[in-house]
C-alpha cells in the first residue's frame, strides 16, 4: 500500500496531501508495524510506527479541512 501510494504520487495520479495517499500510507505502515511487532523487529517497528502516526496525524488534519505544510522544492 505504501508503494502504491508512492507510485501514484510519482505518476501524478494523486497528490501527497490527498486523502487517498495519506490513507494508503496509514494502512500500509500500520500493517507493517504489526508484522514487525510479531517478528520482534524493534527497529522496523519504530520506523513503521512513526510512519503510521505521522500519516494518521496528517489524515486527521486533512479531514478537518486543514492543508498540510507545503513540501520544499
FIMAR-47493 format. One record per residue: residue in one letter; residue number from 1; x, y, z of N, C-alpha, C in turn. Coordinates in steps of 0.1 Angstrom, whole numbers, always signed. Example, Ala and Ser with C-alpha at 12.3 -4.5 7.8 and 13.67 -1.06 7.14 Angstrom:
% residues 2
NUBA code pos neast nnorth   nup caeast canorth  caup ceast cnorth   cup
NUBA    a   1  +132    -57   +78   +123     -45   +78  +132    -33   +78
NUBA    s   2  +128    -22   +71   +137     -11   +71  +129     +0   +79
% end
This chain:
% residues 73
NUBA code pos neast nnorth   nup caeast canorth  caup ceast cnorth   cup
NUBA    x   1    +8    -12    +0     +0      +0    +0    +9    +13    +0
NUBA    x   2   +19    +12    +8    +28     +24    +8   +35    +26    -6
NUBA    x   3   +39    +15   -12    +45     +16   -25   +35    +20   -35
NUBA    x   4   +22    +16   -34    +12     +20   -44    +9    +35   -42
NUBA    x   5    +9    +41   -30     +7     +55   -28   +19    +63   -34
NUBA    x   6   +31    +58   -31    +43     +64   -37   +43    +65   -52
NUBA    x   7   +40    +53   -58    +39     +52   -73   +29    +62   -78
NUBA    x   8   +17    +62   -72     +6     +70   -77   +10    +85   -76
NUBA    x   9   +17    +89   -65    +22    +103   -64   +32   +106   -75
NUBA    x  10   +41    +97   -77    +52     +99   -87   +46   +100  -101
NUBA    x  11   +36    +93  -104    +30     +94  -117   +19   +105  -118
NUBA    x  12   +17   +112  -108     +8    +124  -108    -6   +120  -107
NUBA    x  13    -9   +108  -102    -23    +103  -101   -30   +108   -88
NUBA    x  14   -22   +110   -78    -27    +116   -65   -16   +126   -60
NUBA    x  15   -21   +135   -52    -12    +144   -45    -7   +139   -32
NUBA    x  16    +4   +143   -27     +9    +138   -14    +1   +143    -3
NUBA    x  17    -7   +152    -5    -16    +157    +6   -30   +152    +4
NUBA    x  18   -33   +143    -6    -46    +138    -8   -50   +127    +3
NUBA    x  19   -63   +126    +5    -68    +116   +15   -64   +102   +11
NUBA    x  20   -64    +99    -2    -61     +86    -7   -47    +82    -4
NUBA    x  21   -38    +92    -7    -23     +90    -4   -21    +87   +11
NUBA    x  22   -27    +96   +19    -24     +95   +33   -31    +82   +39
NUBA    x  23   -42    +79   +34    -49     +66   +39   -41    +54   +36
NUBA    x  24   -36    +54   +23    -28     +42   +19   -15    +41   +28
NUBA    x  25    -9    +52   +30     +3     +52   +39    +0    +48   +53
NUBA    x  26   -11    +53   +58    -15     +49   +72   -18    +34   +73
NUBA    x  27   -26    +29   +64    -30     +14   +65   -17     +6   +62
NUBA    x  28   -10     +9   +52     +2      +1   +49   +13     +1   +60
NUBA    x  29   +15    +13   +66    +25     +13   +77   +20     +7   +89
NUBA    x  30    +7     +8   +92     +2      +1  +104    +3    -14  +102
NUBA    x  31    +0    -19   +90     +1     -34   +88   +16    -38   +90
NUBA    x  32   +25    -31   +84    +39     -34   +86   +44    -33  +101
NUBA    x  33   +38    -23  +108    +42     -22  +122   +37    -34  +130
NUBA    x  34   +25    -39  +127    +20     -51  +134   +29    -63  +130
NUBA    x  35   +32    -64  +118    +41     -76  +114   +55    -75  +121
NUBA    x  36   +60    -62  +122    +73     -60  +129   +72    -64  +143
NUBA    x  37   +60    -61  +149    +58     -64  +164   +59    -80  +166
NUBA    x  38   +52    -87  +157    +51    -101  +158   +65   -108  +155
NUBA    x  39   +73   -101  +146    +86    -107  +143   +97   -102  +152
NUBA    x  40   +93    -94  +162   +102     -88  +172  +114    -80  +165
NUBA    x  41  +110    -72  +155   +119     -64  +148  +117    -49  +153
NUBA    x  42  +124    -46  +164   +121     -33  +170  +125    -21  +162
NUBA    x  43  +135    -22  +154   +139     -10  +145  +128     -8  +135
NUBA    x  44  +124    -19  +129   +113     -18  +118  +100    -13  +125
NUBA    x  45   +97    -18  +137    +85     -14  +144   +86     +1  +147
NUBA    x  46   +97     +6  +151    +98     +21  +153   +96    +29  +140
NUBA    x  47  +102    +24  +130   +101     +31  +117   +86    +31  +112
NUBA    x  48   +80    +20  +112    +67     +19  +107   +56    +25  +116
NUBA    x  49   +59    +24  +130    +50     +30  +139   +50    +45  +138
NUBA    x  50   +62    +51  +137    +62     +66  +135   +56    +70  +122
NUBA    x  51   +58    +62  +111    +52     +65   +98   +37    +65   +99
NUBA    x  52   +32    +55  +106    +17     +54  +108   +12    +66  +116
NUBA    x  53   +19    +70  +127    +15     +81  +135   +15    +94  +127
NUBA    x  54   +25    +96  +119    +26    +108  +111   +15   +108  +100
NUBA    x  55   +13    +97   +94     +2     +95   +84   -12    +98   +90
NUBA    x  56   -14    +92  +102    -27     +94  +109   -29   +109  +112
NUBA    x  57   -19   +115  +118    -20    +129  +121   -23   +138  +109
NUBA    x  58   -16   +135   +98    -18    +143   +86   -32   +140   +80
NUBA    x  59   -37   +128   +81    -50    +125   +75   -61   +132   +84
NUBA    x  60   -59   +132   +97    -69    +139  +105   -69   +153  +102
NUBA    x  61   -57   +159  +101    -57    +174   +97   -64   +176   +84
NUBA    x  62   -62   +167   +74    -68    +169   +61   -83   +167   +62
NUBA    x  63   -88   +158   +70   -102    +156   +72  -109   +168   +79
NUBA    x  64  -101   +175   +87   -106    +187   +94  -106   +199   +85
NUBA    x  65  -101   +197   +73   -101    +208   +63   -88   +216   +63
NUBA    x  66   -79   +212   +71    -66    +219   +71   -56   +214   +61
NUBA    x  67   -49   +223   +54    -40    +219   +44   -26   +216   +51
NUBA    x  68   -20   +204   +47     -7    +201   +53    +3   +211   +48
NUBA    x  69   +15   +211   +55    +25    +220   +51   +30   +217   +37
NUBA    x  70   +33   +228   +30    +38    +226   +16   +52   +220   +16
NUBA    x  71   +54   +210    +8    +67    +204    +7   +77   +213    +0
NUBA    x  72   +90   +213    +5   +100    +221    -1  +104   +215   -15
NUBA    x  73  +107   +225   -24   +110    +220   -38  +125   +223   -41
% end
